[in-house]
Every structure is written in C-alpha cells, then in structure tokens.
Amino acid sequence: MLILIKLAAIATVVIFFQTGKKHGENGYKWALIGFIGFALGFAISMTVIGETLISVAVACIVVYLTRSRLLKILANTRST
C-alpha cells in the first residue's frame, strides 16, 4: 500500500506542476499546494477512517476539488 500512496502523491505533484505551467503560473507553487492538499487529505482521512485504500481515494478527491477550485479562481481573476 505504501507504493500506492507514493505514486498518488507523485502524480499529484506532476499534475499540479503541469497545470500551473500551462496556465502561466508558478508551477512549483501549484505543486506544493497539491502536495499539501494530498498530505492533509490523506492524514485526516487516515485518522478518522483508518483504512489506507479509502484514505488514498479521499485524498485524491480532495486534490481534484482543490485543483478545480484553483482553476476557477484563476479564471475569475483573468476575466476581471
């Protein structure tokens, strides 16, 4: 299970970095935000639920919602 957690965290960092660069933002900042979101989502769900696979899924959902919210904020700031 540890490799699944590491792969999900790496995928999160890569996706956030590429998204940030694609939209002309600082990719490292976006990658850090994504990693912190994944780590917090995983840690909190692991504390509350206690099941590793479910915690990874919850962390991935948290990361997806964080990314969509960041993109929405970016679109709003560019349109005004």
Buried (B, 14 or more C-beta within 10 A) or exposed (E): EEEEBEEBBEBBBEBBBEBBBEBEEEBEEBBBBBBEBBBBBBEBBBEEEEEBEEBBBBBBEBBEEBBEEBEEEBEEEEEE
